[in-house]
């Protein structure tokens, strides 16, 4: 590398699920529209002020298709309709929907940052169940609802519009007392901005400042479309669907459609591709190469598995780096070949999940420092090295102050001045630095833990694959029997949509969101539409949700040994909960690993005679806002019990009381006794003898935790299902020691 620069590849992956029902024409969720005005336009437009910064943008065809649908066909999602409905005409059901859904934005950076919006959130309440909203709605005036309709849409505009667009800037300044005309103008402005998204990418691509790459049309996991048995490469013991799905012809169709649509929208065929979820296999390599794609990208763990080695590096001090990560390769399969680059997982995650919590100046300096340290470690290695930072281009920025604008302005200014670092598109780098090393194949896996567990293997995931297989078989049989071409084409479109990765992202215990039920409904609706389109009756089982409540959820960390915590509501010492199992709400419960909630962590453990629970919250347990909250530990097995922990404020002092109740029926509970081993200060701690819930050694205990107020459930963790452990026997510690 000598004195040459270190090359930096930023690739921003732009994607949303397909929210449209092709039969009804309605969009069930608003995220294409809202991210278009917050992320899709400005992420590219900001580069016009920094001509030295070159980047790659991966535009998923089904996302671009939805953007253009809004622009060209005057479509509206359900949230637009609730926005435009006159506040004077809102029914109580409309008001409940708006109060429930129109605060779904980052509270700290997008809601509380605007005084009137924050005022409306406080008026609704931070922790309110849907069942309480009818009562809450009585306290909202017609103007309150009108202002809320505006602010939900206004808060999503990128700072570039808040600062420079006269309409948006004027509404921000006005702040309140909006009119029906304001709402209409705001929605029209959103559509206007959506119409600028594709042109700004085309403009920058024509200047060679950016490269636009693609993804298979509806974002499917290509290796699994080719063969669901591919999941066994990384996970030999994974439980697969009853019916093996093996349709490489569908994978080919998704790729070819992407290439054709990209050429239609951007004027040339794509050179590069980010396979959905960074998912690769030898079989899909050949299909992608056949479509004329020249390069793909995936995660560093795939490289390590392909090389059957570990990448040796120090991600903390950066004193050791592995040059194998920072070079391109040629990968061959079935006589075809592609160039392939591998993303730096650690640097990508810093931008995605860490720097949002930092001061922007410090975050940028940390990233620049890390890149310079990588360069210093590689300076004596042959070749021009490439660091690939690849992540979602829309999901992280709402967690940054000012939507990340301060971070990007500082980052691009610093990179523009650096002689040691140079940003490039993937293709311009490969043109000057073709791969010198060839991989005779590629490890089969994705960017998440080099496997496909997110999308297959769980009961819900497998049920979805089986429904997809069954529906596809029905359509294939109907097609052979002579469906009209237009009917066949529309039905196959529904199959290709249902093959997208997004549906199984939300099935299982890996992720959850406020809209799991809608994603489940959309997936099944696409399959049911196949039956409707071809004129057949929809089977009853398709009308039953795939989501299951009666399933076990894995803890984030399993318990390891006996614990004996002091029940004082404080972390008395580092070791008292160290061996406990715990469930991390932030990483296991929320969309893209994030969630707004009261509870942050649940710890559990035991000794021979007692079990212990610790509940960590994201609200201060001594704050007035927790008055009236009730935390419940529910036991499903071996018997039906629950512990109710109530926190109350009396005469300015907080108190905590707990009681054990036994379930005599699904709805009838009987008090067993008060629980005295409980405390709530910094945390909530609870101790309970096994004999109190009639749990004997060797029996399984199934439990979950809820938060309630006035008997209304505000949240449940795990969001679906339960956590479990086995009541210890005398030899528990000896067994765990051997493990």
N, C-alpha and C positions, 0 to 999 in steps of 0.2 A: 504494500500500500504506500510505502515511502511517505512523502509529504502530502499526498493527495487527501482530499476531504473524505469524511465518512458520509456515505449516502443514506438519506432518510426517506423511507416510503411511508407516508401517511395514507392509509386507505380507510375511507369512511363508508360503512355498509348501511345503506338506506333501505329500510324495509318496514312494512306493516302487514299484518294478516289481511286476508280478503274478507272485508266486512259486508259485502253486498249479497243479498239473496237474489239470485237471478230470476226466480219466479215472480216474486213480489216487487223487485226493483228497489227495495229499501235497504239502506245502510243502518246496521244496528248499533254501531259505535262510531265516534267522531274523530278518531285519532289520526286518520290520514289528513283531514282538513286542518286540525289544530297543529300537528307537527309541521305541516307545510308552511304555515305562517310563522312558526317558531324556529324551525331547523332546516328544512329542505332548501329554502331559498337562501337564507343568509349564510349557511355554511359554505356555499360556493361564492356568493356575492362578495363576501368579505375579502376574498383573494384579489379582487380587482384593485385594491389599494396596496397589494403586496405582490408585484409581478415576479419577484424572485422566488416566490413560494410555489412549488409544483406539487400537486397531490392527485390521488386517484379516488374517484367516487364510484362506489358499486351501487348501481340503481337496479333494484329488483323490478322486472317488468310488471308484475301484478300491482306494485305500488304506483308506478307511473301510469298504468292503466286507470287506476282509481282516481288519481289526481286529475287526469284528463277528463274523466267522466264528470267530475264536479264542474270543470271549466266549460266543457262543450255541451253537456246535456242537462244542465240546470238541476242535477240531482240534489237531494237533501237527505242528510242522515236524521235519525230520530231526534238528536240533540238540537239540530238546527230548527226542527219543527217546534220543539219546546221553547226555543229561544224566541222565535218569531210570533208565537201565539200571544195575542194581547194580554197583558197582565190582568186586565179587567175581566177577561173571559176564562181565567184559569179555574179548573175544578179542584176539589180537594186532592184528587188523585194526581193531577198535574203538579200541584204544589209539593206534594210528598216526593214526587220524582225529582223535581228541581232541587229541593232541599237536600235530597240524598245524593244527587249526582253532580250538582253544579259547584261543588267544592273539591272535585277530583283534580287537584293540581297540587304541586308542592306547597305545603302551607307556609313554610318559612320564606321561600324565595318568590312565590307567585301570588300568595293570598295575603299574608300579613304584611308583605312589602307595600301593599296599597291600603291606606287607612280605611276607606269605606268597605272594601272587600273583607278586610280583617274584622271590621265591626260586624258585618253580616255573619261571618263565621262564629264569632263570639256569641252573637244573639241566637244563632241556631243551637250552639253548644258543640264542644269539641268531641264529645263522646256520647253520641245519641243513637239509639237503635231506630231502625225503620219504623217499628211499631209506635215510637214516641212522636214521630214527625207530624202526625195529624194534629196532635195537641200543639206542637211547636208552631205549626203553620198559622194558628190563630193569632199569634203575636207578631206576624209579619204583615206589614201594610202592603197595599197595592204597589206603592213606590218602592218598597223594599224588594219585592219580587222583580220589578222592572229593573232596578239597579243590579240585582243578582244576575238576571238574564244577560245584562250587558257585561258585567265584570267577568263572568266565566269565560266569555269570548274575548274580552279585551286583554285579560292577563296573559293569554297565550301568544300575543304578538311579540316578535323578537324586539330587543332593545333598539335595533336599527330603525324600526318603524315608530317606536315610542319616542325616539329622539328626532326623527326627520319627517315622518309623514304627517301632514297637517291635520288630517282627520283623527288619526290615532293619538297624536300628541295632544290635540285639543280635548279629546275625551278623557285622557289621563289627567289633564289639568282640571277639567270640569269635575270629575270625581264622583258625582252623585246627581240625583234628580234628573236622570236620563229620561228620554222620551221614546215613544214607539218608533219615531223616525230615526232616532239614533241607532236603535237595534238594526233596522233595515240597512242603514248605511254601513254599519259595521260588518254585517254578513256579506254585503256586496264588496266591501274592501277585502275581505278574506278571499273571495273568489278571484278578485283582481290579482291578488298576490299569487294565488295558486297558478294563475295563468302565466306567471313570470318564471316558474320553476324550471321547466324544460328549456326555455330560451336561454337562461343564464348558464346552464350547463353546456349547451350547444356553443354559445359564444366563447366560453373559456376553453372548451375543447378545440375550437377552430384556431385559437391562439396558441395551442399546444401547452397551455399552462396546466390543464388538467387532462386526465384520461378518464373516460367513463367505461367501466367494466359492467358485467352483467351477472345474473344468477339464473338458474333454471326457473321457468316462468312463474309458477305458483309456490316457489321456495320449498320443493320437496327434498327429502334426504335421499339423494341418488343411490347410494349403496343399498339402502333398504328397499327402494323400488326395484332395483335389479334383483335383489334376493334378501328377504328378511333374515335368512340364516347367516348373513354377513355379520349380524350382531354377535355371533359366537366367536368371532376372531379375537376380540378383546375380552369377551366374557363367556368362556366356554360353557358355564353352567347356567346361563341366563334362561329364564322361562319364556318361551316364545309363544306367539298366537297359535291357536289350534290349526289354522289354515295357513300354510306357507304362501307368502305373497312373492311372486317371482315374475316381474314384468319389465324387463329391460327396455321393451318397446315403449313403455310409458316414460321411462327416463329419457330415452332418445327424443320423444315427442316434446317433453318439457324443455329440453335443451334447444331443439330446433326452433320451437316457438319463441324462445327467448332471443335467439340470434335474429330471427326475422323481425320481431317487434323492435329490437334495439336499432336495427338498420332503418326501420320505418321512422322511428322517433328521433334518432340522432344523426341520420344521414350516412352511416357506414356500419359495417359489421363490427361487433366487439372483438377486440384482440384478447382481452383477459376476462377471467371469471373467478368470483369468490363462490365456490360451491356452497349451497345452503348449509349453515352451521359448520362451515369448514370441513364438511364430510367427504371423505375420499375412499376409494378402493381401486384395485386394478381394473375392474370391469368398467367403472365410470370413467376412468382415464381415457380408455379407448373411445368411448362415446363422445366425450368432450372434444378430443382431438379430431374426430371425424367431422365435427361441426365447424371446424376451422379456428377454434380457440387456440391461442399460442401459449398462454400462461395461466396458471391457477395459483391460489394461495391457500394455506391452511396453517395449523398451529404447530408450535415447536415440539409438542409432545408427540405428534405424528412423526416428525423427523427422528426423534430419539428412539421411538419404537421401530421405525424402519431400519435404522442403523443398529438396532439391538444394543443400545448403549445408553449411558446417561450423559446429558450435556453438563459439563463441569463448569460451573460459574458461581460467583458470589453476587447475589442480587442486592445485598445490603451495602457493602463497601465498594463493590464493583472492581475489586482488585484482581478478580479472575473472571475472564469471559471465555466462551468457547466459540472459536472462529467458524466452526461448522454451521452454527446457527445463522451467521451473517453472510452467507453466500447463496447464490442460486444453484439449482440442480436441474438436470434433465431427468425426467422419469419416463420409463418406457413400459408399454403394455400392449400385447397382441400386435406387435409391429408398429404401433403408433407411439408418438412421444410428444411431450409437453415440457415447457419450462415450469418450475415450481419454486416459490419462495415461502418462507416460514416466518410467521409473526413472532415477535418477542412477547411472550405471554405476560411477563412481569411488567414491562413498560406499558403495554396496552391496558392492563388492569389499573395501573397508577392513574391513567387518564380517566378510565371508566368509573373507578370507585373510590379513589383516595384523594386526588388533588382537589376535588370539590370541597373538601373540608379545610383546605389550606387557604391562606392568603394567596392571591393570584401571583404576586411578584415572587413569593417564595416557591410556589409550585413550578413556575417557569424556570427559575434558577436551578431548582433541583433537577428538572428534566434535562436542561442544557448541560449541567455538570455530569450527569450520568452518561449522556451521549459522548461527551468529551473523554470521559474515563474509558468508555468502550473503545474510542478511537486510539487512545494511548496504548491500550492493550493489544490492538491489532496492527499498529503502525509498522511492525516488522514482519507481518504476515503477508504473503504474496496476494496480489489481486486487490480490486476495489470493493470494499465491503458494503453491504446494504443492511440497515436495521429497518425491519418492517413493524410498524405500529398500526394495528388493524383492530377496529372495534366499531360498535354501532354508532351511527352518525347522528342519532336523535335522542337516545334514552338517558344519557348521562347529564346533559347540560342543565336541566331544570334543577339539579342539585347544586349547581355552581351559582354563586352570586351573579346577578345580572345576566343569567342564562349563559355564562361562560364567556361573554363578550370581552370582558377585561382580560381574562386568561389568554384568549386567542390573539387579541391585539398585542399583548406583551410578547407572546410566544413568536408570532410571525415577525414582529419587529426585531427581536433578538436573532432569530434564524436568518433574517435578511442581512444582518450585519456580520454573521460568522463566516470566516474563511475555512474553518476546519469542518464545517457541517454543510451539507448541500441537500436540499429536498428535491426529489425526482418522482416522476410517475414510474410505474413498474416497467412499462414498455420502453421508455427512453433509457432507463438503466440497463435493461437487457440488450438493447441495441448496441451499446458500447461494451457490455460485459456479459457476453453469452455464457451459459453454464459450462464449466470445465469438468464437472463431476456428474456422473450418471447413476441414477438409482434404478436397479433392475425391476423395481416394483415399489408399491407404497403400502404402508400399514393401513388396514381398514379401520377407520375411526373418525371422530369428530373433534372439534376444538374444545369440547368439554370432557375432560378426563380421558381423552383418546378412545371413547366408546360411545355407544348409542343408548345408554340407559335412560336418558331423559325421554326418549321417544318410543321405547319398546321394552317389554319385560315386566312392567307393572300390570296388575289386573286390568286397570282402566285402559292403559295403552293397548294391551293385547285385545281387549274387547273392541276398541276402535278399529284396529287392523282387521279383525275378523269381520266386522260390519262392512268395512271397505271392500274386503275380498269378496264377500257374498254379493254386495251390490254390483261390483264390477262383473262378476260372473253372470248375474241376471242381465245386465246390459249387453254383455258380449253375446249371450244367447239370443236376446231380442234383436240385436244387430244382424246376426246371421240369418234370422227369419224375415229380414226385409223391412227395417224401419225406414221411413222417409229420411232423406239426407239431412234436412234441417232439424228434424226431431233428434236424429242420432247425434248430430254435432252438438246440440244444446245439452243433451244428456251426458255426453263424454266430457263436456266442459265442467260439469258438476263433479265428475270423478276426478279430473285433474286438480280442481280446487281442493277437494277432500284429501288429496295426496300431499297437500302442503304440510310443512313441519309444525305449524303453529298450533294445531289442535292438540297434538300429543305433548306439546310443551306444557300445556296447562293440565293435562291428565296426570294422575299419579301424585306422589307426595313431594316432588322436586320443587314445584312452583305453585303459587296461588295468587289470585288477584281478586279484586272486587267484582270481576266479571266472569268468573269461572263458569257460571251457569249459562252465560250468553255464548261463550266459546263452545261449550258443550252443545248448546242448542243449534248454533251455526253449523257445526260439523254434521250433526244428525240431519239438519234441514237440507244440507247439500245432498246427502244420500237419499233422503226422502223425496227430494225434487226429482231424482232420477226416475223413481217409480211414477211420480205424477206426470213427468214429461212423456214417458213411454206408455202412459195410459193404464198403469197397473195400480192396484190397491196397495197402500203402504202397510207393511206388516206392523202389528201392534208393538213389537219389541223395539222398533225404531223410535217410538214415541216415549220410551222410558229412558231417562237420563243414564248416561254411562257413569257419571260421578257416583261414587259409593261412599256412604257414611260409615259403614260397618267394616272398616279395614284398618289395619295397623299402620302407623306412621313411624318410620325410623327416627330415632333421636339423632341429633347432630353428633353427639359423642355418647357412647355407651358407658354406663357406670363400671368402675374397675375394682372397687374394694369397699369394705365397710367404711361408713363415716359416722361421726358423733358430733355434729355441730352444736354450738351453744345457741339456743333459741332466744335471741335478743334483738332481732331485727337489724343486725349489723354484720358485716363481714369481719368477724373477730380476728381471724388470722388467715393467711394465704392458703393454708392447707385444709381448712375445715370442710370445704366443698370441692377440693381438688379431684377426688376420686368419684365424684357424683356423675351421673348421666345428665345431659342437658339438651334442651331444644332451643335453638336460636331462631327466634321469630324473623329477624331481619334477613337471614340467608335462606330460610326454609319456607317462609310464609308469604313472601311478597312478589309482586310482578318484577322481573329482572332482578330478583333477589332483594327487593326493597319493599317496605310496607310502612304505613302510618298506623301505629297501634299504641295501646296503653301498656301492654306487656312486651318486654324485649327478650327475656330469657326465662326458661323454666328449668330448674334443677331438681333432681330427685335422687334419693339414695336410701340406705337402710343400715341397721346393724341386725343382730339376730332377733331382736324383739320389737323394734320400732322402724317405721319408715319416716323419711323426712322430705319436706318439699320447701323449695325456695323460689319465690317469684320476684324477678327484677322488673321494674317498670320504667317507662320513659316519662313519667310524671312524678313530681315530688310527693312522697307519701304524707308530707306535713303541709302540703298546699291546700287551700280551701277547695280547689276543684275536685279533690278526691272524696269530699264529703258525700256520703250516700252510696259510694261504690261498694260493691260486694264481689269478692274474689271467691270462686267456688272450685274445689277439687272434686271432680265427679269420678266415682268408681263404677265401672260397668261389670267387672269380674274381680273376684269370684262371686261377689254379691253386690247388690245395688245400694250404694251409699253415696253421700256427698258431705263434704265439709264446707260450710258457709262462713266466710271471713268478712265481717262487716267493718268498714272504717267510717267513723262518724266524728263530727265536730260539735262539741258542746262547751259553751262558755269559753270559746276561743282555744280549747284544747282538743287534740285528736285522741280518739280512743279506738281500740281494736277488740272485737269480740268474735268468737268462733263457736260454732255448734256442729255436732255430728247428727245427720239425719239419715234415716233408712227409707228407701223407696218401697212402699207397699204396693204400688202400681205405677203405671207410666206417669201419672200426674199427681199421685198422693204420696206425701212425705210425712214421716213421723219423727219427732225429735227423740234422739237417743240420749244425748248428754251434752253439756257444754264441753268445749275443748279449751284447756287451760295452757297447753304448750304451744303458744302462738305469740308472734310479735311482729310489729310493723313500724319500722323507723326509716332506715335507708332502703331496706328490702323487706319483703314479707317472708317469715320463716314459720314453719309448722312441723310439729312432731306428733305422730299418731301410732299407738301400738297396733300391731297386726291383728291382735285379737279383737280390737274394736270393730273391725270390718269382717271378722270371721274368716281371715285369710290364713291358711295353714302352709307350712313349709312345702315347697314344690309346686304350689299353685301359682297360676299366672294372675297378675294384677293388671287390669286395663284401666287407664284413667285419661282424662283430659281436663283442661282448666278453662273456665269461662270468667268473664267480667260482666257484672250486671249492675243495673241501677233501677230501682223501683221494680224489680223482678223482670225487667226487660233485658235481654241478652245483648251486650254491645259487641263482644267478640268471643271467639272460641279458638283455643290452640291445643293441638294442631287444628287447622281450619277444617280438615276432613279426617275423621277417624280418631284414633287414640294412640297414646304411648303405652308401653307395657314393660314389665319386669317380672321376674319369678321370685317368690318369697324364698329367702335363703334357707338352706339346710346347714347343719353343723359344719359340713366340709366345704362351704362356699369359698372361703379364703384360700384353702388349699387348691381347689379347682382353678380359681382365678390366677393363683400363683403359677400353676402349671401352664395355663394359657399364655 
